[in-house]
Amino acid sequence: MNDLDSPDWAHDAIFYHIYPLGLCGAPPRNDFTAAPSDCLERLRDWIPHIAELGCNALWLGPVFESSSHGYDTVDYARVDRRLGDAGQLRRFVEACHAQGIRVLLDGVFNHVGRDFFAFRDLREKRQDSRYRGWFKEVDFANDGIGDGFSYRAWRACNDLVELNLANPEVREYLFEAVSAWFADFAIDGLRLDAADSLDLDFQRALAGHCREIHPGAFLVGEVIHGDYRLWMDEGGLDAVTNYEAHKGLWSSFNDGNFFEIAYALKRQFGVAGVYCGRPLHNFVDNHDVERIGSRMTNSAHLHPLHVLLYAMPGNPSVYYGSEWGIAGHKEDGDAALRPALDLRHLPALPHPELAGTIRRLAEIRHGSVALRRGDYREVVVAAKQLAFERRAMGERMLVVVNAETSKVRMLLKIEAAAGTRFVDLLNPGWDFRVRGGVLDLPLDACWGRILREG
C-alpha cells in the first residue's frame, strides 16, 4: 500500500477523520492498570463505511498511551490501553490498506502529560533529575502548582508540559518512536498536532527523518493562523490545516456572503495564489470546533457546502458522524464534539441523506483530475452564488453553487466556442450548450452543478 517514492499520492486523497477515544466511548481517564480494551478491533467495522463514502485516507486521532484526552501523552511506544494494543492497531491499519485507505497518525510532540516518565522523574528528583533539560523553562525558584518548580505549559494548561525540542536527547527519543510507528504499523504519514507551536528547526529535522525512513510519508501540520508557507517551505511539511477556508466556508452560507469564501479561494489558489499546487487540508469541522450540523443556520446548506468542499483545491476531510450532520456545540465541551458512535446501533440521524451527497461528490472528484489537481479561476461571485473553473491535463470543470432558498438562473460568460457542451456530473441527465459566449444555467435551491466540458 505504501508509496515509497513520494507523498504525491496525497493530491488525490479524500480524508476521513476519527477521534478514536471519543468514537469508541473510552473512559475519560486512564487508570494505567486496566487490560487493553478491544476498541480498535471494533473500530474496524468503520472501514467499509469509510470506503463507501469514497474516502481513501484516514486521519486517526491520538492512539498512544495518555492520561485523558490523548494529547497528554504518557508513552509514545504503547498504544493507549483504553483503545487496545499494538497488535490491534497493526491489524486496523492493515485492514485500511486492504480497502485502499492510507492512514495518518497524530504526532503530538509539542507537549506531554504530567504522567510522562521524564516529567515524573523531574517531580521526584527535582534538581537531581537527568531529565530537567527535557522541558522548557523549568524554574526551581518558583513553586508553580505545588511541584516545587514551575515549567512552561502549552497555552497555560498545566496538564500539557512543553517539551524542549532543541534537546538532542528529546529529539532522539521522539524520532525513535516515529521510526517504530512506521516500522510496526506501516502508516503513511503524520498529522502534527499544534504544528504552529513547534520549532521550525524541529519540524525540518522530523520531516527529514520521516522521509529517510519512508519517502512516501505525507506530513500535515495543525496550523490555525499565519502564512501557511512558513510551515511548508521552512518547516518541511507537505500541507497544513486550512483554517482560513474553514471559516469562509460555513460563514459564507450563514451570512449570505459568498464574497468571503471567494476572496479566500482566489487569494489561496487563484492566479499567483499563495498556495497554488499545495494539498491543503480542507474541512468543515473537526474534533476542536463546532460540529457543522450545529454551525449551519439553515441545514439545507449542508449539501452545497459539501459541493464547495469537494470541488475546491486541496484535500476534503469528513469528521466522523458529520456525514449525517450530527450536532455538537463547542460550548458543551469536548465530549459533545467527540461522541461515542456505534455503526450497528446509530441514533436517529438528523440528515441521513447527506452521506449520499458526500458519496456522489467523492465519486465525481475521484473521476476528475481537474478537481483533484487543477488550477482555480473565479467565474462569477454574488452574495449567494459562486461559480469557478478548475482545469488540468486538458480537462475543464465548471462548478456552480447556489445558497438561495429558491431556484435561480445564472448567465455565465464562458470562454468557449458556440455549441460547446457542458455535462452535469452532479445532476445526471443535464447538459448545456454555450450560446453567444454565455452558458444559461438554472440552479435548484441550496444546491449546485459540477459541469465537465465536452
NUGURO-516957 format. One record per residue (C-alpha): residue number from 0; residue in one letter; x, y, z. Coordinates in steps of 0.25 Angstrom, whole numbers. Example, Ala and Ser with C-alpha at 12.3 -4.5 7.8 and 13.67 -1.06 7.14 Angstrom:
<sites>
<site pos="0" code="A" x="49" y="-18" z="31"/>
<site pos="1" code="S" x="55" y="-4" z="29"/>
</sites>
This chain:
<sites>
<site pos="0" code="M" x="0" y="0" z="0"/>
<site pos="1" code="N" x="11" y="10" z="4"/>
<site pos="2" code="D" x="17" y="18" z="-8"/>
<site pos="3" code="L" x="32" y="18" z="-5"/>
<site pos="4" code="D" x="34" y="29" z="-16"/>
<site pos="5" code="S" x="28" y="42" z="-11"/>
<site pos="6" code="P" x="16" y="47" z="-4"/>
<site pos="7" code="D" x="9" y="51" z="-17"/>
<site pos="8" code="W" x="-2" y="42" z="-14"/>
<site pos="9" code="A" x="-8" y="52" z="-5"/>
<site pos="10" code="H" x="-12" y="61" z="-16"/>
<site pos="11" code="D" x="-23" y="50" z="-19"/>
<site pos="12" code="A" x="-27" y="48" z="-5"/>
<site pos="13" code="I" x="-41" y="50" z="2"/>
<site pos="14" code="F" x="-39" y="49" z="17"/>
<site pos="15" code="Y" x="-48" y="43" z="28"/>
<site pos="16" code="H" x="-44" y="48" z="42"/>
<site pos="17" code="I" x="-47" y="39" z="54"/>
<site pos="18" code="Y" x="-44" y="43" z="69"/>
<site pos="19" code="P" x="-43" y="29" z="74"/>
<site pos="20" code="L" x="-44" y="31" z="89"/>
<site pos="21" code="G" x="-58" y="38" z="86"/>
<site pos="22" code="L" x="-63" y="29" z="76"/>
<site pos="23" code="C" x="-60" y="17" z="84"/>
<site pos="24" code="G" x="-66" y="23" z="97"/>
<site pos="25" code="A" x="-53" y="21" z="104"/>
<site pos="26" code="P" x="-53" y="25" z="119"/>
<site pos="27" code="P" x="-49" y="39" z="121"/>
<site pos="28" code="R" x="-37" y="36" z="130"/>
<site pos="29" code="N" x="-27" y="25" z="128"/>
<site pos="30" code="D" x="-24" y="17" z="141"/>
<site pos="31" code="F" x="-11" y="11" z="135"/>
<site pos="32" code="T" x="-15" y="-3" z="141"/>
<site pos="33" code="A" x="-27" y="-8" z="132"/>
<site pos="34" code="A" x="-24" y="-18" z="122"/>
<site pos="35" code="P" x="-25" y="-14" z="107"/>
<site pos="36" code="S" x="-39" y="-12" z="102"/>
<site pos="37" code="D" x="-44" y="-17" z="88"/>
<site pos="38" code="C" x="-48" y="-3" z="83"/>
<site pos="39" code="L" x="-38" y="-3" z="71"/>
<site pos="40" code="E" x="-44" y="-17" z="67"/>
<site pos="41" code="R" x="-58" y="-11" z="67"/>
<site pos="42" code="L" x="-53" y="1" z="60"/>
<site pos="43" code="R" x="-50" y="-8" z="48"/>
<site pos="44" code="D" x="-65" y="-8" z="46"/>
<site pos="45" code="W" x="-64" y="6" z="41"/>
<site pos="46" code="I" x="-54" y="3" z="30"/>
<site pos="47" code="P" x="-65" y="-2" z="20"/>
<site pos="48" code="H" x="-73" y="11" z="23"/>
<site pos="49" code="I" x="-61" y="20" z="21"/>
<site pos="50" code="A" x="-58" y="13" z="7"/>
<site pos="51" code="E" x="-73" y="14" z="3"/>
<site pos="52" code="L" x="-72" y="29" z="6"/>
<site pos="53" code="G" x="-61" y="30" z="-5"/>
<site pos="54" code="C" x="-50" y="33" z="6"/>
<site pos="55" code="N" x="-36" y="28" z="2"/>
<site pos="56" code="A" x="-29" y="33" z="14"/>
<site pos="57" code="L" x="-31" y="33" z="29"/>
<site pos="58" code="W" x="-26" y="43" z="40"/>
<site pos="59" code="L" x="-27" y="35" z="52"/>
<site pos="60" code="G" x="-26" y="44" z="65"/>
<site pos="61" code="P" x="-17" y="41" z="77"/>
<site pos="62" code="V" x="-15" y="26" z="79"/>
<site pos="63" code="F" x="-3" y="25" z="89"/>
<site pos="64" code="E" x="-4" y="24" z="104"/>
<site pos="65" code="S" x="-9" y="37" z="110"/>
<site pos="66" code="S" x="-15" y="42" z="123"/>
<site pos="67" code="S" x="-28" y="47" z="118"/>
<site pos="68" code="H" x="-31" y="52" z="104"/>
<site pos="69" code="G" x="-20" y="47" z="96"/>
<site pos="70" code="Y" x="-12" y="60" z="95"/>
<site pos="71" code="D" x="-5" y="58" z="108"/>
<site pos="72" code="T" x="4" y="46" z="104"/>
<site pos="73" code="V" x="10" y="37" z="115"/>
<site pos="74" code="D" x="17" y="27" z="106"/>
<site pos="75" code="Y" x="20" y="28" z="91"/>
<site pos="76" code="A" x="23" y="14" z="90"/>
<site pos="77" code="R" x="10" y="8" z="95"/>
<site pos="78" code="V" x="-4" y="8" z="89"/>
<site pos="79" code="D" x="-14" y="14" z="99"/>
<site pos="80" code="R" x="-20" y="3" z="107"/>
<site pos="81" code="R" x="-33" y="9" z="106"/>
<site pos="82" code="L" x="-33" y="6" z="91"/>
<site pos="83" code="G" x="-25" y="-7" z="90"/>
<site pos="84" code="D" x="-11" y="-11" z="88"/>
<site pos="85" code="A" x="-1" y="-11" z="77"/>
<site pos="86" code="G" x="-6" y="-23" z="70"/>
<site pos="87" code="Q" x="-20" y="-17" z="69"/>
<site pos="88" code="L" x="-14" y="-5" z="63"/>
<site pos="89" code="R" x="-6" y="-12" z="53"/>
<site pos="90" code="R" x="-18" y="-21" z="49"/>
<site pos="91" code="F" x="-26" y="-8" z="47"/>
<site pos="92" code="V" x="-16" y="-1" z="38"/>
<site pos="93" code="E" x="-15" y="-14" z="30"/>
<site pos="94" code="A" x="-30" y="-14" z="28"/>
<site pos="95" code="C" x="-30" y="0" z="24"/>
<site pos="96" code="H" x="-19" y="-3" z="14"/>
<site pos="97" code="A" x="-27" y="-15" z="9"/>
<site pos="98" code="Q" x="-38" y="-5" z="6"/>
<site pos="99" code="G" x="-29" y="5" z="-1"/>
<site pos="100" code="I" x="-29" y="15" z="11"/>
<site pos="101" code="R" x="-16" y="21" z="15"/>
<site pos="102" code="V" x="-14" y="24" z="30"/>
<site pos="103" code="L" x="-8" y="36" z="37"/>
<site pos="104" code="L" x="-6" y="36" z="52"/>
<site pos="105" code="D" x="-6" y="48" z="61"/>
<site pos="106" code="G" x="8" y="52" z="65"/>
<site pos="107" code="V" x="7" y="60" z="78"/>
<site pos="108" code="F" x="21" y="65" z="80"/>
<site pos="109" code="N" x="20" y="79" z="86"/>
<site pos="110" code="H" x="15" y="75" z="99"/>
<site pos="111" code="V" x="13" y="63" z="108"/>
<site pos="112" code="G" x="5" y="59" z="120"/>
<site pos="113" code="R" x="9" y="61" z="135"/>
<site pos="114" code="D" x="10" y="45" z="136"/>
<site pos="115" code="F" x="20" y="45" z="125"/>
<site pos="116" code="F" x="32" y="37" z="131"/>
<site pos="117" code="A" x="42" y="48" z="129"/>
<site pos="118" code="F" x="33" y="58" z="136"/>
<site pos="119" code="R" x="30" y="48" z="147"/>
<site pos="120" code="D" x="45" y="47" z="149"/>
<site pos="121" code="L" x="47" y="62" z="150"/>
<site pos="122" code="R" x="36" y="63" z="160"/>
<site pos="123" code="E" x="42" y="53" z="169"/>
<site pos="124" code="K" x="57" y="57" z="168"/>
<site pos="125" code="R" x="55" y="71" z="164"/>
<site pos="126" code="Q" x="69" y="78" z="162"/>
<site pos="127" code="D" x="75" y="64" z="162"/>
<site pos="128" code="S" x="67" y="59" z="151"/>
<site pos="129" code="R" x="74" y="56" z="138"/>
<site pos="130" code="Y" x="62" y="60" z="130"/>
<site pos="131" code="R" x="61" y="74" z="135"/>
<site pos="132" code="G" x="66" y="79" z="121"/>
<site pos="133" code="W" x="55" y="71" z="114"/>
<site pos="134" code="F" x="45" y="82" z="118"/>
<site pos="135" code="K" x="44" y="97" z="115"/>
<site pos="136" code="E" x="46" y="108" z="126"/>
<site pos="137" code="V" x="48" y="99" z="138"/>
<site pos="138" code="D" x="50" y="109" z="149"/>
<site pos="139" code="F" x="52" y="103" z="163"/>
<site pos="140" code="A" x="51" y="117" z="169"/>
<site pos="141" code="N" x="36" y="117" z="167"/>
<site pos="142" code="D" x="27" y="106" z="173"/>
<site pos="143" code="G" x="17" y="106" z="161"/>
<site pos="144" code="I" x="5" y="97" z="164"/>
<site pos="145" code="G" x="12" y="90" z="176"/>
<site pos="146" code="D" x="23" y="82" z="169"/>
<site pos="147" code="G" x="34" y="91" z="176"/>
<site pos="148" code="F" x="37" y="97" z="162"/>
<site pos="149" code="S" x="30" y="103" z="150"/>
<site pos="150" code="Y" x="30" y="100" z="136"/>
<site pos="151" code="R" x="25" y="104" z="122"/>
<site pos="152" code="A" x="11" y="99" z="119"/>
<site pos="153" code="W" x="4" y="99" z="106"/>
<site pos="154" code="R" x="-6" y="111" z="106"/>
<site pos="155" code="A" x="-5" y="111" z="121"/>
<site pos="156" code="C" x="-11" y="97" z="122"/>
<site pos="157" code="N" x="-3" y="91" z="133"/>
<site pos="158" code="D" x="-6" y="77" z="129"/>
<site pos="159" code="L" x="1" y="79" z="116"/>
<site pos="160" code="V" x="16" y="81" z="119"/>
<site pos="161" code="E" x="24" y="86" z="107"/>
<site pos="162" code="L" x="36" y="78" z="103"/>
<site pos="163" code="N" x="49" y="85" z="100"/>
<site pos="164" code="L" x="50" y="80" z="85"/>
<site pos="165" code="A" x="64" y="86" z="84"/>
<site pos="166" code="N" x="70" y="76" z="93"/>
<site pos="167" code="P" x="77" y="65" z="85"/>
<site pos="168" code="E" x="72" y="54" z="95"/>
<site pos="169" code="V" x="57" y="58" z="93"/>
<site pos="170" code="R" x="59" y="58" z="78"/>
<site pos="171" code="E" x="65" y="44" z="79"/>
<site pos="172" code="Y" x="54" y="39" z="87"/>
<site pos="173" code="L" x="43" y="44" z="79"/>
<site pos="174" code="F" x="50" y="40" z="65"/>
<site pos="175" code="E" x="52" y="26" z="71"/>
<site pos="176" code="A" x="37" y="26" z="74"/>
<site pos="177" code="V" x="33" y="31" z="60"/>
<site pos="178" code="S" x="42" y="21" z="54"/>
<site pos="179" code="A" x="35" y="10" z="61"/>
<site pos="180" code="W" x="22" y="15" z="57"/>
<site pos="181" code="F" x="25" y="14" z="42"/>
<site pos="182" code="A" x="32" y="0" z="44"/>
<site pos="183" code="D" x="22" y="-6" z="53"/>
<site pos="184" code="F" x="9" y="-1" z="48"/>
<site pos="185" code="A" x="12" y="3" z="33"/>
<site pos="186" code="I" x="6" y="16" z="34"/>
<site pos="187" code="D" x="6" y="26" z="22"/>
<site pos="188" code="G" x="9" y="39" z="30"/>
<site pos="189" code="L" x="7" y="48" z="41"/>
<site pos="190" code="R" x="-3" y="59" z="45"/>
<site pos="191" code="L" x="6" y="68" z="54"/>
<site pos="192" code="D" x="-2" y="74" z="66"/>
<site pos="193" code="A" x="0" y="88" z="69"/>
<site pos="194" code="A" x="10" y="90" z="58"/>
<site pos="195" code="D" x="9" y="105" z="59"/>
<site pos="196" code="S" x="15" y="104" z="73"/>
<site pos="197" code="L" x="26" y="94" z="69"/>
<site pos="198" code="D" x="40" y="99" z="66"/>
<site pos="199" code="L" x="42" y="100" z="51"/>
<site pos="200" code="D" x="56" y="94" z="53"/>
<site pos="201" code="F" x="50" y="82" z="59"/>
<site pos="202" code="Q" x="40" y="81" z="48"/>
<site pos="203" code="R" x="50" y="81" z="38"/>
<site pos="204" code="A" x="58" y="70" z="45"/>
<site pos="205" code="L" x="46" y="62" z="47"/>
<site pos="206" code="A" x="42" y="63" z="33"/>
<site pos="207" code="G" x="55" y="59" z="28"/>
<site pos="208" code="H" x="55" y="47" z="38"/>
<site pos="209" code="C" x="41" y="42" z="33"/>
<site pos="210" code="R" x="45" y="43" z="18"/>
<site pos="211" code="E" x="58" y="36" z="21"/>
<site pos="212" code="I" x="51" y="24" z="26"/>
<site pos="213" code="H" x="39" y="26" z="17"/>
<site pos="214" code="P" x="40" y="35" z="5"/>
<site pos="215" code="G" x="25" y="34" z="2"/>
<site pos="216" code="A" x="21" y="39" z="16"/>
<site pos="217" code="F" x="11" y="51" z="16"/>
<site pos="218" code="L" x="12" y="61" z="27"/>
<site pos="219" code="V" x="1" y="71" z="30"/>
<site pos="220" code="G" x="2" y="81" z="41"/>
<site pos="221" code="E" x="-9" y="87" z="50"/>
<site pos="222" code="V" x="-8" y="102" z="48"/>
<site pos="223" code="I" x="-18" y="112" z="52"/>
<site pos="224" code="H" x="-13" y="126" z="47"/>
<site pos="225" code="G" x="-2" y="131" z="39"/>
<site pos="226" code="D" x="5" y="129" z="25"/>
<site pos="227" code="Y" x="4" y="114" z="23"/>
<site pos="228" code="R" x="16" y="115" z="14"/>
<site pos="229" code="L" x="25" y="117" z="27"/>
<site pos="230" code="W" x="22" y="102" z="31"/>
<site pos="231" code="M" x="22" y="96" z="18"/>
<site pos="232" code="D" x="34" y="103" z="12"/>
<site pos="233" code="E" x="43" y="105" z="25"/>
<site pos="234" code="G" x="37" y="94" z="33"/>
<site pos="235" code="G" x="37" y="83" z="22"/>
<site pos="236" code="L" x="22" y="80" z="23"/>
<site pos="237" code="D" x="14" y="75" z="11"/>
<site pos="238" code="A" x="1" y="82" z="16"/>
<site pos="239" code="V" x="-6" y="89" z="27"/>
<site pos="240" code="T" x="-20" y="90" z="32"/>
<site pos="241" code="N" x="-27" y="101" z="24"/>
<site pos="242" code="Y" x="-34" y="109" z="35"/>
<site pos="243" code="E" x="-35" y="121" z="27"/>
<site pos="244" code="A" x="-44" y="114" z="17"/>
<site pos="245" code="H" x="-51" y="107" z="28"/>
<site pos="246" code="K" x="-57" y="120" z="34"/>
<site pos="247" code="G" x="-60" y="125" z="20"/>
<site pos="248" code="L" x="-68" y="112" z="16"/>
<site pos="249" code="W" x="-78" y="112" z="27"/>
<site pos="250" code="S" x="-79" y="127" z="30"/>
<site pos="251" code="S" x="-81" y="130" z="15"/>
<site pos="252" code="F" x="-94" y="122" z="15"/>
<site pos="253" code="N" x="-99" y="127" z="29"/>
<site pos="254" code="D" x="-97" y="141" z="25"/>
<site pos="255" code="G" x="-101" y="140" z="11"/>
<site pos="256" code="N" x="-88" y="146" z="7"/>
<site pos="257" code="F" x="-80" y="137" z="-3"/>
<site pos="258" code="F" x="-70" y="148" z="-5"/>
<site pos="259" code="E" x="-63" y="143" z="7"/>
<site pos="260" code="I" x="-60" y="129" z="2"/>
<site pos="261" code="A" x="-58" y="135" z="-12"/>
<site pos="262" code="Y" x="-47" y="144" z="-7"/>
<site pos="263" code="A" x="-40" y="133" z="1"/>
<site pos="264" code="L" x="-40" y="123" z="-11"/>
<site pos="265" code="K" x="-35" y="134" z="-20"/>
<site pos="266" code="R" x="-24" y="138" z="-10"/>
<site pos="267" code="Q" x="-20" y="124" z="-8"/>
<site pos="268" code="F" x="-21" y="117" z="-21"/>
<site pos="269" code="G" x="-25" y="127" z="-32"/>
<site pos="270" code="V" x="-15" y="133" z="-42"/>
<site pos="271" code="A" x="-2" y="135" z="-34"/>
<site pos="272" code="G" x="-9" y="129" z="-22"/>
<site pos="273" code="V" x="0" y="127" z="-10"/>
<site pos="274" code="Y" x="-3" y="112" z="-8"/>
<site pos="275" code="C" x="-5" y="108" z="-23"/>
<site pos="276" code="G" x="-2" y="93" z="-24"/>
<site pos="277" code="R" x="-2" y="91" z="-9"/>
<site pos="278" code="P" x="-11" y="80" z="-4"/>
<site pos="279" code="L" x="-16" y="88" z="8"/>
<site pos="280" code="H" x="-25" y="80" z="18"/>
<site pos="281" code="N" x="-39" y="86" z="16"/>
<site pos="282" code="F" x="-50" y="83" z="26"/>
<site pos="283" code="V" x="-64" y="88" z="31"/>
<site pos="284" code="D" x="-62" y="83" z="45"/>
<site pos="285" code="N" x="-53" y="74" z="53"/>
<site pos="286" code="H" x="-51" y="70" z="68"/>
<site pos="287" code="D" x="-47" y="84" z="73"/>
<site pos="288" code="V" x="-58" y="93" z="66"/>
<site pos="289" code="E" x="-74" y="93" z="66"/>
<site pos="290" code="R" x="-80" y="82" z="58"/>
<site pos="291" code="I" x="-84" y="86" z="45"/>
<site pos="292" code="G" x="-98" y="81" z="47"/>
<site pos="293" code="S" x="-99" y="91" z="59"/>
<site pos="294" code="R" x="-92" y="102" z="52"/>
<site pos="295" code="M" x="-101" y="104" z="40"/>
<site pos="296" code="T" x="-113" y="113" z="42"/>
<site pos="297" code="N" x="-120" y="106" z="30"/>
<site pos="298" code="S" x="-118" y="91" z="30"/>
<site pos="299" code="A" x="-121" y="91" z="15"/>
<site pos="300" code="H" x="-108" y="98" z="13"/>
<site pos="301" code="L" x="-100" y="85" z="17"/>
<site pos="302" code="H" x="-102" y="80" z="3"/>
<site pos="303" code="P" x="-96" y="92" z="-5"/>
<site pos="304" code="L" x="-86" y="94" z="6"/>
<site pos="305" code="H" x="-80" y="80" z="3"/>
<site pos="306" code="V" x="-81" y="83" z="-12"/>
<site pos="307" code="L" x="-71" y="94" z="-9"/>
<site pos="308" code="L" x="-62" y="86" z="0"/>
<site pos="309" code="Y" x="-61" y="75" z="-10"/>
<site pos="310" code="A" x="-59" y="84" z="-23"/>
<site pos="311" code="M" x="-49" y="94" z="-17"/>
<site pos="312" code="P" x="-34" y="92" z="-18"/>
<site pos="313" code="G" x="-28" y="84" z="-6"/>
<site pos="314" code="N" x="-32" y="71" z="1"/>
<site pos="315" code="P" x="-46" y="70" z="6"/>
<site pos="316" code="S" x="-48" y="63" z="20"/>
<site pos="317" code="V" x="-60" y="58" z="27"/>
<site pos="318" code="Y" x="-61" y="57" z="42"/>
<site pos="319" code="Y" x="-67" y="44" z="47"/>
<site pos="320" code="G" x="-82" y="46" z="49"/>
<site pos="321" code="S" x="-83" y="59" z="41"/>
<site pos="322" code="E" x="-86" y="51" z="28"/>
<site pos="323" code="W" x="-100" y="51" z="35"/>
<site pos="324" code="G" x="-100" y="65" z="40"/>
<site pos="325" code="I" x="-100" y="61" z="55"/>
<site pos="326" code="A" x="-100" y="72" z="65"/>
<site pos="327" code="G" x="-89" y="77" z="75"/>
<site pos="328" code="H" x="-87" y="90" z="81"/>
<site pos="329" code="K" x="-73" y="94" z="86"/>
<site pos="330" code="E" x="-79" y="102" z="98"/>
<site pos="331" code="D" x="-84" y="88" z="103"/>
<site pos="332" code="G" x="-69" y="83" z="104"/>
<site pos="333" code="D" x="-60" y="73" z="97"/>
<site pos="334" code="A" x="-70" y="61" z="99"/>
<site pos="335" code="A" x="-81" y="68" z="91"/>
<site pos="336" code="L" x="-71" y="69" z="79"/>
<site pos="337" code="R" x="-65" y="55" z="81"/>
<site pos="338" code="P" x="-77" y="46" z="84"/>
<site pos="339" code="A" x="-77" y="31" z="84"/>
<site pos="340" code="L" x="-84" y="25" z="72"/>
<site pos="341" code="D" x="-87" y="10" z="68"/>
<site pos="342" code="L" x="-90" y="7" z="54"/>
<site pos="343" code="R" x="-98" y="-5" z="58"/>
<site pos="344" code="H" x="-107" y="4" z="67"/>
<site pos="345" code="L" x="-107" y="18" z="61"/>
<site pos="346" code="P" x="-116" y="28" z="68"/>
<site pos="347" code="A" x="-127" y="35" z="60"/>
<site pos="348" code="L" x="-119" y="43" z="49"/>
<site pos="349" code="P" x="-123" y="57" z="47"/>
<site pos="350" code="H" x="-118" y="57" z="32"/>
<site pos="351" code="P" x="-117" y="43" z="27"/>
<site pos="352" code="E" x="-117" y="47" z="12"/>
<site pos="353" code="L" x="-105" y="56" z="14"/>
<site pos="354" code="A" x="-96" y="43" z="13"/>
<site pos="355" code="G" x="-101" y="40" z="-1"/>
<site pos="356" code="T" x="-98" y="54" z="-5"/>
<site pos="357" code="I" x="-84" y="52" z="0"/>
<site pos="358" code="R" x="-82" y="39" z="-7"/>
<site pos="359" code="R" x="-86" y="45" z="-20"/>
<site pos="360" code="L" x="-77" y="56" z="-19"/>
<site pos="361" code="A" x="-65" y="47" z="-15"/>
<site pos="362" code="E" x="-68" y="39" z="-28"/>
<site pos="363" code="I" x="-68" y="51" z="-36"/>
<site pos="364" code="R" x="-55" y="56" z="-30"/>
<site pos="365" code="H" x="-48" y="43" z="-32"/>
<site pos="366" code="G" x="-52" y="43" z="-47"/>
<site pos="367" code="S" x="-47" y="57" z="-49"/>
<site pos="368" code="V" x="-32" y="61" z="-50"/>
<site pos="369" code="A" x="-36" y="75" z="-51"/>
<site pos="370" code="L" x="-44" y="75" z="-37"/>
<site pos="371" code="R" x="-32" y="67" z="-31"/>
<site pos="372" code="R" x="-21" y="75" z="-36"/>
<site pos="373" code="G" x="-25" y="86" z="-45"/>
<site pos="374" code="D" x="-24" y="101" z="-44"/>
<site pos="375" code="Y" x="-34" y="111" z="-40"/>
<site pos="376" code="R" x="-41" y="122" z="-47"/>
<site pos="377" code="E" x="-53" y="130" z="-42"/>
<site pos="378" code="V" x="-64" y="132" z="-52"/>
<site pos="379" code="V" x="-75" y="139" z="-44"/>
<site pos="380" code="V" x="-77" y="143" z="-30"/>
<site pos="381" code="A" x="-90" y="148" z="-24"/>
<site pos="382" code="A" x="-96" y="149" z="-10"/>
<site pos="383" code="K" x="-102" y="135" z="-11"/>
<site pos="384" code="Q" x="-96" y="129" z="-23"/>
<site pos="385" code="L" x="-81" y="125" z="-27"/>
<site pos="386" code="A" x="-76" y="119" z="-40"/>
<site pos="387" code="F" x="-62" y="115" z="-43"/>
<site pos="388" code="E" x="-54" y="107" z="-52"/>
<site pos="389" code="R" x="-43" y="96" z="-50"/>
<site pos="390" code="R" x="-34" y="91" z="-61"/>
<site pos="391" code="A" x="-23" y="81" z="-62"/>
<site pos="392" code="M" x="-18" y="72" z="-73"/>
<site pos="393" code="G" x="-28" y="76" z="-83"/>
<site pos="394" code="E" x="-40" y="75" z="-74"/>
<site pos="395" code="R" x="-49" y="87" z="-71"/>
<site pos="396" code="M" x="-59" y="86" z="-60"/>
<site pos="397" code="L" x="-69" y="97" z="-56"/>
<site pos="398" code="V" x="-74" y="98" z="-42"/>
<site pos="399" code="V" x="-86" y="106" z="-38"/>
<site pos="400" code="V" x="-93" y="107" z="-24"/>
<site pos="401" code="N" x="-106" y="113" z="-20"/>
<site pos="402" code="A" x="-109" y="117" z="-6"/>
<site pos="403" code="E" x="-122" y="123" z="-9"/>
<site pos="404" code="T" x="-134" y="116" z="-3"/>
<site pos="405" code="S" x="-141" y="117" z="-17"/>
<site pos="406" code="K" x="-138" y="114" z="-31"/>
<site pos="407" code="V" x="-129" y="124" z="-38"/>
<site pos="408" code="R" x="-124" y="125" z="-53"/>
<site pos="409" code="M" x="-109" y="129" z="-55"/>
<site pos="410" code="L" x="-104" y="134" z="-69"/>
<site pos="411" code="L" x="-89" y="131" z="-69"/>
<site pos="412" code="K" x="-80" y="137" z="-79"/>
<site pos="413" code="I" x="-71" y="126" z="-83"/>
<site pos="414" code="E" x="-58" y="126" z="-92"/>
<site pos="415" code="A" x="-63" y="115" z="-101"/>
<site pos="416" code="A" x="-67" y="113" z="-115"/>
<site pos="417" code="A" x="-82" y="113" z="-119"/>
<site pos="418" code="G" x="-89" y="100" z="-116"/>
<site pos="419" code="T" x="-78" y="95" z="-106"/>
<site pos="420" code="R" x="-85" y="85" z="-98"/>
<site pos="421" code="F" x="-84" y="84" z="-82"/>
<site pos="422" code="V" x="-89" y="71" z="-76"/>
<site pos="423" code="D" x="-94" y="72" z="-61"/>
<site pos="424" code="L" x="-88" y="61" z="-53"/>
<site pos="425" code="L" x="-95" y="64" z="-41"/>
<site pos="426" code="N" x="-109" y="64" z="-47"/>
<site pos="427" code="P" x="-109" y="53" z="-57"/>
<site pos="428" code="G" x="-117" y="55" z="-70"/>
<site pos="429" code="W" x="-114" y="70" z="-71"/>
<site pos="430" code="D" x="-105" y="77" z="-81"/>
<site pos="431" code="F" x="-104" y="91" z="-86"/>
<site pos="432" code="R" x="-98" y="98" z="-99"/>
<site pos="433" code="V" x="-91" y="111" z="-100"/>
<site pos="434" code="R" x="-99" y="121" z="-108"/>
<site pos="435" code="G" x="-93" y="134" z="-111"/>
<site pos="436" code="G" x="-82" y="133" z="-101"/>
<site pos="437" code="V" x="-92" y="130" z="-90"/>
<site pos="438" code="L" x="-96" y="118" z="-82"/>
<site pos="439" code="D" x="-110" y="119" z="-77"/>
<site pos="440" code="L" x="-112" y="111" z="-64"/>
<site pos="441" code="P" x="-124" y="108" z="-56"/>
<site pos="442" code="L" x="-120" y="105" z="-41"/>
<site pos="443" code="D" x="-128" y="98" z="-31"/>
<site pos="444" code="A" x="-130" y="104" z="-17"/>
<site pos="445" code="C" x="-118" y="101" z="-8"/>
<site pos="446" code="W" x="-111" y="92" z="-18"/>
<site pos="447" code="G" x="-101" y="93" z="-29"/>
<site pos="448" code="R" x="-95" y="87" z="-42"/>
<site pos="449" code="I" x="-82" y="81" z="-46"/>
<site pos="450" code="L" x="-80" y="82" z="-61"/>
<site pos="451" code="R" x="-70" y="76" z="-70"/>
<site pos="452" code="E" x="-67" y="82" z="-83"/>
<site pos="453" code="G" x="-68" y="72" z="-95"/>
</sites>
